[in-house]
């Protein structure tokens, strides 16, 4: 009886201990990140963004299915990161979907995907239109093709991956995208970074580094109301809206954006300045006409009062389209925008030269006799530098960025003053200057150049960030117009100066519609111009430090396939045969010892 009571007490204590342990685990919840690079430890900025989600936020990730090699790692890392997000806020709900599944039972999900992608691209006005759209989707027969076309229509390009496994080539179509939705707002999330010339493994490593920022930024976009205001300056021959349409669409996801013409400065300069001060960021995209002194004073006082600006300026007058003539040549000459003294005061000088760089983007030219004898050839266009951020670049604007296409860029010289200057982008060490005026010809693409032809110093800055208290260009000078609120110096400000207006320019397709910023339709290459421009905007307007997450470094181990293939048989023996042999030996020894023990 005593033994039974003791057993009962032990059982009761054990059950009580388990109950207490479960209750403690429920209230004292803790996750441990044991990775060396703290891959799954969210930054304080991300935690702040997650905490502000007060209603259900849905994330659909289109990375479900059996993926080859490295994409399985991207799928796993994405899932683990989203689990970390969900553990911090239960309002974040995610699911993984295979949009190209062959299972007929997934037809409802596919129609749901098509509808969500339609909403992402178009605004639905009322319930009648919603019913009409859903009815048309119900009539679709080939859902897989419709899904792919919906992704492409939203510039969410699928990736056709070719991977080699022991010499065998496998093909797989992957849709490395996600969509975050909160209420009526949706935004797409790229999961795979575009990197020219990189292997799939390198792309995945770079993409995993980018995941926390990509999802945190998407959550911030759909859960937080727009606050900051961006203005596109017009009136001095800047790029037309259709040439910056893709950039404008991207900015609209997070900020209010509107055009602002300086034409009213001539009659009401003070009122124009007061109106401009209501905006947080002004973008001046490739002006071609000189600014008047009154217009300069308006922009100057906007900057002195803390307004942020992005300047995209061509200091040399030359367009690629002007070379497509009978001679294939044209004259490049300096462009006077009447901004030199203004930039000088702020601490930079843009020289009226063209940068010729050995690391260049390609151009497609036709050779041979007109008619059937012509052939299209791809040649390096040395006046269109391919600018890569330096490997030790720490600024989040250019961290983890791929190549950016410039065209007819000029060198920027930082000058000594109290303003902090950070060179964001510069040409390669194999670059030199061509002074303007000079003849530019398409024949320059056929030159066979090498490092020995670029003996100068190279590394010419083409994008510079300036931060600090700017002094007015009209300090101790006669003002172009009277302004009772004029300041010689004021609030801390920021500006980015880029010495090429085409960095922000998107191309147009055959129907006159914009294509994605950075896409060169002739070569089919997608450059990182869009990422760079959006990073510039986010950095200048980012009050919560969200963009700093881009500096997070993740050391993702990737198998060396060559070594694996070389020792494939040996690896199989070690990982499969050896454990079985050890298990058998253990069984034999255990049986012998057991027989000895119980035979006595």
N, C-alpha and C positions, 0 to 999 in steps of 0.2 A: 504493500500500500504506500509505504514511504517512497519507494522507487517511482511509483506511478505519479505521486504528487510532485516529485522532483522533475520528472519528464514534462508534466503539465506546466510547471513554472518556467522551465527552459523554453518550451514552445510559446508560452504567452509573452515572455521577454523578447523572444526572436520576432514574433509578429508585431509587438509594440515598437521594437527598434526599426523594423521595416517601414511601418506606418509613419513614424517620426521622420525617418530618412526621406520618405517620399514627400511629406509635407514641407520639409526643409528645402528639398530640391525644387519644389514648386515656387516657393517664395524667395529663395536665395539662388536665382538662376545665374549661371556663369558659363561662358564658352571660353575655351583655351586655344590660342593660336600657337602651335608648336613649330611653325615654319621659320626658317632662319631669317627670311626677308619680311616677316610679318605680313604675308600676302593677304590674309583674311582679317587683319585688324583694320577696321574702317577709320578714316581720318575724322577729326573733330568736325570738319566742314561737312563731310558726308552725313555724320550723325545729326548735325543740325538740320540738314535738308530733309532727312528721313523723319525727324521728329515733327516737322511742320505738316506732314500728311495727316489730315483729319477725316478724310473719307476714303472709301475703297479705291485703290489705285491698282489697275490690272496691267500686267506685263505679259505679253504673248511672245515667246521665244521660238523662232522657227528653226530649231536645231535638234529636232527629235528624229531618231532613226539610227541605223547602223552606218557610221561614218568611217571613212578610211583614216588610219593613223592619227596625224596631228589634229584633225578636226574633232576627234573624240576628246582630246585634251582640252580644246577650246570649249566644247560642250560641258565637260566636267567642271572647268574653272568658272564658267558662267553660272552653272547651277549652284555651286558652292558659294559664290559671291551673293547671289540672290537669296539664298537661304540665310546668309548673314544679315541682309537687309530685312528680311521678313522677321528674323528673330528680334530685331530692334523695334519693329512696328508691324503689328498684325494686320494693319490696313493695306499693306503691300502684298498683293496676291499675284503669283506668277504660275505659268504653265508652259510646258514644252509641247510644241505641235509639229507634226510632220505634214507640211502643206502639200506634199506630192505623194502621199501614201496611195497604194493601189487597192487598199481595202475599201469596198463599196460603203461600208458602214461609216466612213469618214466624209461622205458627201456633204452632210449637214455642216461639218466643221469647215470644209472648203468653201461652201457658199458664205459662211460666216466670215471667213478670211477675205473673200472678194469684196464683201460689203464693207468691212472695216477699212480695207485699202482704198475703196472708193471714197469713203468719208474723209480719209486722210488727205486726199487730193482735192476733193470738192466739198463745198458747203451745201448741206441739205436744208432747203428753205422751210418746208413744212411736212406734216405727216402724209399728205397726199403724194408728194414727191418721193418720200421714203417708201411708201407702199409700191409705187410704180417701179422704183429701182429694185426692190426685193423681188417683185414679180418677174422682171426681166432676168434677174440672176437665176431664178428657179427654172427658166427655160434653157439654160446653158447645158449642153450635152457633154463636151469635153472639158471637164472641170480642171484637169491638170494644166492644160494649155491656158485656160482662162486665169488660173492662179499665177502662172509664170508671167503672162501679159500684164496682170495687175501689178505685180512686183516691178516689172520693167517700167510700166507707166508712172510709177512713183519714184523712178530712178533708184530703185532697190535692186541692183543688178545681181542675178544669180552667178555663182562661180562654178565653172566646170573644172573639177580637180582631177588631175592625172597623177597617180601615185604608183611607184614601183615597189613590188614586194617580191624579193628573190628573183628579179628579172622579169616578173609578170606585171604588165601595165594594167591598171584598173581605172575606170572612168566613173565619176560620181558628180551629180549636180547638187550643189549645196546652196542654200539660201541663208547666208549668215547675217540675219537681221532680227530685230525685235521691235515691237510696238508697245509703247507705254500709253495708257489711257486713264484719265481721271475726269469724270463728268463728261463734258462735251469736248474736251481737249485731248488730242492725240499727237504723238510725235514718234518718228522712226529712230531707231537706235542701231547704228552700224556696229557689228561685232568683229568684222575682219577688216583690218587696215589695208589700204592699197599701198603696196611697196614695189616699185619698179625694180626688176632684176633680182628680187629676193626669193628664196625658196619658200615652200609652204611652211616649213618649220619656223623660219625666221619671221614670217608674217604672223604666225600664231603667237610667238613670244611677244612681239611688239603689240599685238592686239590684246593679249592678257594684261599687259601693263596699262592699257587704255581703258579697260572694262569699268573700273570703279568710277572714273570721270564720266564715261559715256552714260552709265545708268544714273549717276547722281545728277548730272546735268539734265537728263530726260525727266527725272522725277521733279526736279526744281521747275522745269518748264511747264509741266502739265498741272502741278499742284499749287503754283504760286501765281498770283495775278501779276500782269505786266505793270511795271512801274517806270522804268527808265525810258527816255525819249531820244530817238536818233533822227537826225535830219540830213538829207542829201542836198548839198549846196548846188544851185543852178545859177545861170546867168553869165557865165564866162566860157561858154563852149565846152562844158563838161560832157561826159558820156551820157548818151540818151538812156532813158529808163530800160529799154529793151536789152541793152548791152550789160546792164547790171541787175537784170530781173531775177536771176537765180540767187544772187547775193541778197537782194531785198526780201525774197521769199524766206530765206534762211534766217535773216534778222527778225522777221515778223514773229517767229516762234517764241521769242523771248522779250522783244521790245516793241514799243510803238515806233513807227517810222513814217516820215513824211518828207515831201520835197520842200525846199525853201529857196526862193529866188532872191538875188541881191539887186534886182532891178529897182526896187523901191528905195534903195539907198540914196539915189540921186535926188529924190524929193523929200523923203522923211527918214533921214539916217538915224536919228535918236530913237524913233519908234521902232524902226527895223532892228536896232541893236537890242532893245528891251524885249522884243518878241523872240529874238534868237537866243537870249539868255535863258528862256524857258526850257531849252533842250539840253540834254546832258552830253551829247556827242554830235559833232558835225563832221561829215565826210566830204572831202573835196576830191572828186574822181576825175583826173585827167583834164584839167582846164586847158583850153587852147587860146584863150583871149586874155590880154593883160588886165589885171585888176586895177581899178582906179584907187587913188589915195583914200577916198571916202570908204570904199569897200574894204580896203586894208585896215582902216581904223576900226570898222565894225568887227571884223574877224579878230583883230588884235585885242580889242577890249573884251571880246567873248573869251579869248584864251586867258587873259590876265585875271579875269573874274572866275577862273576855275573850270571853264568849259574844255572838254576834251576834243581833240581833233585827230583825224587821219588824213594825211596829205598823200595823194598819189600823183606825182608830178613828172611830166616829160620835159627835161631841160633841153632836149634836142628834138627838132621837128623831123620825124621820119616815121612812115607807116609802111607795113609790109605790103599792103594792097597797092601802094604807089609804085612798087617794083614790077608789078604784072603789066608791063607795057611792051612795046616792040623792042626796046633796047634792054629791058630787064634791069634798068638802073635809074637812080634818082639822086638828087642832092640832099644831103642831111645838113641842116644848119641850126644854129642856136635859136631857142625860143625864149623870147623875153616876156615873162609873165608879171614883171614888176614886183617880184617877191624876194629878190636877192637880199635887200637890206633887212627885210623882216626875218628871214631865216638866219641871217648873220647875227642879228640881235639875240635870237633864241639859242644860237650856239652851233650852227652847222652851215656848210656851204655846199651846194650842188654844182659840180663843175659841168660845163657844156661839152662833155666828151661822151663817146660811146664805148662801152666795155666789150671787148672781143675776148671770148673765153673758150679754151679748149674743151672744157666740160660743157657741152652745148646740147640743146634739144634738136631733134631732127626736123628737116623740112622735106616735103615731097615735091619734086620737080619733074617735068616731062622733058625727055631727050629724044633726039632723032628727028626725022622728017615728019611734017604735019600729015595726019591721016593714020593709016594702019601701021606706019613705021615708028610711031611714038611709043616710048616706054616710060613708065613712072619709076623713078628711083628715089631712094631715101638717102639724104646727105646731111651731114652735120651743119647746122646754121650757127656759126660762131658768134653772131650778134644777138643770139637768143640764149643766154646762159641758163644752164640748169643749176639752180642754187640749192645746195644742201646745207642745213644747219650744221654747225661744227659739232663734233661728237661730245665735246665738253660743255655744250650750251646748257646753261642752267635755268634760263628764263622760260617759264611755262608756255609762252607764246610759241616758241619753236621747239620745245622739248618733244622728242618722239615723232617728229614730222618727216615726211618723205620729200622728194625733190619738188621744187617750185619753179614754174616756168616764168622767166623774165624775157622781155624783148625790147631791144634798143634802150637798155638801162644806162644810167650815168652814175659816176662815183660820188658818194657823199663824204665830205670831210668834216669830222667832228672838230669843233673849235673849243678853246679853253674859256670857260666861264663857270658860274656857280651851278649851272644846270647839270644834273646827272644824265650821262648818255650811255646807252647800252646798244652795241651793234648787234642787231638781231640776225641779219643775213649779210653775207659778203660773197664776192666771186671767188673762184678757186685760185690757188697759187699760180696756175698757168693761165693768166689773163693779162691783158694790156689795154691801153687806151688809144682810141682814134679821135683825134681832135676834129671839131666841127668848125667851119664847113668842110665836108668831105663827100666824095661820091660813094654811094652804097650800091652794090650790084649783086644780082643773084649768082653771078659767076664766082663770088667769094665762097659759095658753098662747095665748090669743086676743088678748092685749095687743099692740098695734103699737108697738114700741119702736125707738129709734134711738140713735146715739151721744150725742145731746143729753140723753137720759134717764139717762146714766151720767157724772155730772160729777165723781165722786170720783177718787181716785188709782188705784184698781184694782190689778191685778198682785198679788193676794193669794196667798202661798205655800200650796200644798196637799200638797206632798211635799218633805221635807227629809232630807238625809243628815247624820248626826252622826258625827264621828270624833275619837278621843282617849282620854284616861284619864278615865273617868267616876267621879265621887264619889258615894258611896252616899247615898240619900235619908235614911238613918238615921244619917248621920254626926253625932256629938254628940247623939244622941237615944236614948231608951230603946227597946231592941229588942223587937219583938213576941214573939220566942222566942229562947232562948239558943242561940248558935252559936259554938263554940270557934274556927271558921275564919273568922269574920266579918272583913271588910276594909272600911276606909273608902274606899280607892282601890286599884287594882290594875293589871292589864294594859291595854294599848291595846285599844280595842274599837270597834265600828261598829254603828250602828243606822239604820234608815230609818223615818220616821214619815209615814204617809199619812192625811189627814183625811177618808177615805171608805172604809168597809168594803166597799162594793159594787164597788170596782175589781177585786177578786180573785174576784168572784162570777160563775159561769156560769149561764146560763139552762137550763131543762129543756124537752125536746120533748114532744110529745103522749103519748109512752109513758113519760115520767118519766126519760128518759136525758139525760145532760148533753150540751150542745152546746159548740162551741169557745168558750173564754173570749174575750170581746170581741165575740161575735156577737149582734147585736140581731135576734131573729127577727121582730119586728113590722115593722122597716124593711128588713131584709136587709143591713144595714151591718156590716162587720167592723172593729172598732176595734183599736187597738194595745195593749190592756190586757194580753194574754198576753205580748207581747214585753217590755213594761215590767216586769211582775212577774218574768219569767225573768231579765231583766237585773239586777234588784235582787238576786235570789238568787245569780247568778253573780258579781256584783261583791263581795258580802260573803264568798263562799267561795272566790274565785279567788286561788290562791297563785302561779300562774305568769303572771299578767298577760294571760291569753287575751282577756279582754273589752276590753282596751285597743286591740285591732286594730280595733274598731268606729270609732275616731277617724280611721282612715285615709281620706284624701280623694283621690278620683280625678276628674280633669277629662276627662270623656269627650266628645269633640266630636260634636255632633249637627247634621245638615244642617237649615237653615231651609227647610222645604218651600215656604212661600209664595214665597220668593226663587227657588227652583228652578223652580217652575211659571211664574213671571213671565218667567224668562229661559231657558225650556226649549229653544227652537229655537237660541238663541245658544250654549247649553252644548253642544248636539249638534254644532253646526258646529265649535266649538273642540276638542272631545274626539275627534271622529270624522273630520271633513273635513280639518282643518288638518294632522294627522299624515300623512294620505294625500298631500296636496299637497306637503308637505315631502319625503316619500319619492320622489315622482315627480320633483321638481326635482333631488334628489340623483342619481337615476338618469340623467336627461337630461345633467346636467353631467358626471357620471362617464363616460358614453358618448362625449360630445364630446371630453373630454380624452384618453380612451383612443385614439380615432381619430386625433387629432392626433399622439399620441406614436408610434404604430406605423405611420403612413402615411409617415413620413419615411424 
